[in-house]
Amino acid sequence: MRGTNPESGHHSETRLGVVVMTAAPASARDPALATGSGSLYNHLMMFAWLGVVHAVVALVAVACYFLPHPVATCAIALVALAALTPVTTPHPAWGLAIARAITKAAVRYFPLTMEWEDERAYLDAAAKGVPAVIGLEPHSVLPLSIVAFGNYFFFTESTPECVRNSRALATGTIFVIPVLKHLWSWLGMDAISRRAMKTLLDDGRSVLIIPGGVAECLQMRPGVETIYLKKRFGFVKLAIQTGASLVPAFTFGQTRSYSYWRLGPPLVPHVVAEVFARACRVAPMVFWGKWGSPIPNMVPMHTVVGKPIPVKKQSEPSNEYVQEKLNEFVAAMESLYARHKGKHGYAESTLVVL
């Protein structure tokens, strides 16, 4: 597969099937990309990425059982030290090496592919110092396709320097968990907050977010792709205040990566689950993948990135202008889904925007 470098006009080779610079899906160009690679190495990398919380909990539980044995005490002390150790930059070379190994393994495992409808416009704007807010949907159980962007931003040689300093922003709950906070930071993610997002955009750095957040987890149901956008004014207002373009993106296949059980009716009222999700910033659910483990199912995930939506920079935009741009973003997301769902096995699925 080959793509076009918007800055040079020359063709550049697509890396591991992730960067697709034409309208054709990667699987259509290379049948080998339609199925993932379930090697032992890839499985181990998936567990290192997504099973670290389970490993830490198991370690602490076993250590507590064997207290006051010196080894058990040492294990708990190490976990506490990891929890207290802040994430620092620049990131260590060995940490970035781990992130690269996990990212490349994830690309092969599912596999992960990406398609840009207008990469030229995105990169030309970035080269001029105009940042972008990439709104990726859906959240699903876990927004695993974030690593496809990590691969594009950080680990694809043909990606221009002007977007290599981009960051993804995720729920702050991740960044209080020992070990996990360092790992996800090395993968290119930071805790989301208005201040952090504005700082990045003011510096001309693009950001990737999941606008719907964990609220979408409470609305998921089979056969329907649910995204929560109609009340998400905050990210649009920040984009306007910093002059950042809005870029819609949708991943097909992500909602099929895990099975789950969610707290709610008839066990408790739906409002209880909503209160829990808002308070803890995580959805009250239990999920499992391959063999009942945290390793996700091997399902192809294809991310389509839409055309940038320009905004007029304003320090204090009116509510009407924010609403106008949010409506434009929602319409672009709906159109993106409608245009591409058929070729990715979603012809009979419905997109619901709340």
N, C-alpha and C positions, 0 to 999 in steps of 0.2 A: 504494500500500500504506500502511496505517496501523497503528499500534500503540498500546498504552495506557501512559501514564505512571503507574507504580505509586504515585508520591507524590501526584499531583494527581487521578488518576482520569480525566483527560482524554485524548483521542486525540492522538497526535503523528505527524507524517509520517515515514515511514521514509526514511533517507538512502541513495540509490544502491543500494537493495535489500539492504543489508548487515544492517540491524537489523530482524528480523522477530519481533514480540512475540506471535505466535499460533502454533498448531500447524501451520499450513499452510505449505508451502515457498514461497519467493518466486517460483520459476518457475511455480508453479500459479496465482499471482495475476497475474503479468505475464509473458506469453510472451516478451517481449523480453529478459528476464533469463535465459532458457534458453541463450542463445548469447552469447559474448563479443564485444568490440569490438576488431578487429585493426587499428586505425588506426596510422599511422606513429608518431604521438606515443606511443601506448601501448606500442608495441614499443621505442621509445627509452627510455622510463621503465623497462621491464622489464630492458633491458640495463644501465641505470644502476644498478639495484638488484642484479642477479644476475651481471652480467658484469664488475664492478669488479675482481675478483681476476684475471681473464684479462687485463684491460687493464693492470693494474699489472705482471704478469709479462711481458707483451709489451713494455711500455715499458722495463723493466729489461734484458731480453734484447737489444733493439735498441741501447740505450745502451751496454751492455757491448761489443757488437760494434764500435761506433764510437769507443770510448775510444782515446786521451785527448782527443778533440774536446771543446772547452769546453761545447758544448750537451749532449753526452752526460754529461759530468761533472755539469753542473747538474741534469739530469734525475734522476740517481742520488741527488744530494744532496737534492732535493726529496722523493723517496720515503723516504729515511732520516729526513728531518725529520718527515714525516707519521707514520712509525712511532714516533718518539720523542715526538710531541706528545700529551699526555694528553687524555682525554675530560673535559671540564669541564662543570659545571652552574652556572647555567642555560645551556641550549643556545642557541646563536646563532639569531636570528630567521631568518636566511637558511638555516641548516641545517634548521630545522623546516619552512620553506617547501618545501625539497627533499623532505623526508620526506612532507609532505602530498601533493605532486604525485605521488610514487611510489605512495603508498597509494591515492589515488583512481584512478590509472591501473590498478593491480592489480585493484581492485574491478570496473572495467569490462572489463578484458582477459579474465579467465577465464570468466565473472564469479565473484565471491565473494559468497555470501549467508549469512545467519546466522539461526538460529531458536532462541528460548529457550523451554524448557518451563515455567519458572517464574521469569521475570525479576523479578516483584514480590518474591519471597522474597529473591532475591539483592540487590536494591537496598535493600529495607527493612533487611536486616542491615548493609549497608555504611553506611547512614545512621546506624545506631546504633554505628558504630565497630567492627563485627565484620568482619574481613577474610576473604578466601576464597583458597583455593589451587585454581586452575582447572587441571585435568590434561587437556591436549589430546592426542589421539591421532588417527591414527598419526604417527610421525616421518616415515616414507617417505624418499625421497632428501633432500628438504629440506622442513621444515615450513612451507610457504609461507602456509598459512592463518592464521598468526600475524598477518599484516597486517590480516585482517578484524577481529581484536580491537583492533588499533591504531586502525583506523578508528572502531570503536565507542568506545573509551576517549578518544581525543584529537581526532578530527576530525568527530564527529557532534554537532551543536548540541543535540539533544534529550537527550543523555546527561547524567544528573545529575552535579553536581560531586563527589559523594561517591565516585565511582569513577574520576575523571579522573586521579588520581595513581597508578594501577595501573602495574605494570611486568611485562614478560615477561623470563624468564631463559633464556639460551642458553649453549651450550658456550663455555668461555673461549678456545678456539682462535680464534674469530672476532675476539676483541678484542686480538689481537696482530698482525693483518694491517693494513698501512697503508691508510688511507682507509676500508676496510670497517668498522673498529671505530667510527669516528665516524658513518658512515652508519647502521649498525644501532642505535647508541645514540639517534640522532635519531628513529629509527622506534619507539622505546619499549622497547628491549632492553638488558639488562646481562649481564655474565658471571655464570654461575650458581655459587654456592657456598653452603654451609650458613650461613655468617655473613651473606652478603648477603640471603639469603631470610629469615632470622630477623629481621634488622634491619627489613626492609620490613613483615613481618607484625606485629612488635611496635609499629610505628608506625601500625598499622591500615590498611595499604595492601595491596590484593589483589595476588597474583602469578599469572602464567600460566607454566606449565612443560610440557615434554614428558616425562612420567615415564619412558617407555621408552627415550628417548635413542637414541644411535647403535647400541646393541645390536640394535635392531629392523632396522636396515639390513642386518645380517648374516643375517637370517631371512626377508627378503622373498622372495615367489615369486608368480607370476601366479595370479589367481583366488582368492587367500587374503589376508585382511587380518590381519597379525600384529602383536600388541602385546605388549610385555614389561613385565609388571606384578607378577607374583606374588612377586617378591623385592625389590620397590621399597618398602622399609619407611621409608626416610629421610624422604620428603616427608610421609608420613602422621604420623610421629612429630613433625615440626616443626609440622604443623597442630594436633595435639593440644596441644603445649606452648604455642602462641600462641593457642589457642582459635579458630582459623580453620576455617571450613567447607570441606568437600571438594566440588568441583564437577566432575563428569565432562563431557567434551566430545569429540565425534568429528566429523572432517571426511570426508565422502564425496567421492571424486574426486581426492584429493591424491596417491594412489599412481600415478595415471595421467599425472602432469604431466611425467615424465622417463623416458627409456629409460636403461639402465645396464649396465655390466659390472662384476662384483664379484670381487675377489681371493678365491681359495678353491680347493677341489678342482675338477679334478684337478691344477691347477698347484701349489698348496701345500695342506697340511693346513688344515682349518677353524680349528684352534687358533692357527695363525700369524696369520690374519686377526683373530681375537679379541684376541690380544696387541697387535697393531698398533693396533686400535681403542681399546683401553684406554689405551695409552701416549700416543697422539696426540690422543685424544678426537675423532677423525673416522673415518668408515668408509673402508676401503681400496677405493675404487670410482671408476670413471670414469662420468660421466653426461652426457647431452646431451638437448636439447629440439628446438625448431623449427629446421630446417635444420642440424642438428648443432651448434647454438650453445647457450650457457647460457640463452637465452630459453626458458622452459618452454612446453610445449604448451598450446594453448587448450582447457582442459577445465573444465567447470563444477565448482566446489567449493562444497559446502553444509555448513556447520558447524551441528551441533545441540548445544545446551548443555543438559545435564540439570539436575535439581533439586538444590539444595544438600544435602549430607549433614552434619548438625550433629555436633559432637564435644563431649565434656566436657573442658574445659581442665584439664590436669595437667602440672606441671613435670617429673615423672618417671613417665610412663605405663608400665604393665607391658607386657611383650612380648605378653601375651595380648590386651590392649586394642588395641594397635597392629595386631596380626594381625586382630582383629575388624573394625576400621575399614577396613583394606586389603581384606579380603574383601567388605565392604559396597561399597567403591568399585569393585572389579572386577565385582561382580554388577550394579551400576548401569550400568557401561560396557557390559556384555554386553546388558543389557536395552535400553539406549539404541540400540545397534546393531540389535538384532532388531526394534524397533518402527519404525525409520525406513529400513531398508535397501531395502525394496521400492520405495518411491516415488522412490528416487535411483539406480535401476539396479543395485542390488547384491543383488537377490533370490536369485541363484544363487551368490553369494559366501559364503565361510565366514570367521567371525572366530575366530582362534586366539589364546588368551591364554597366554603362557609365564611 
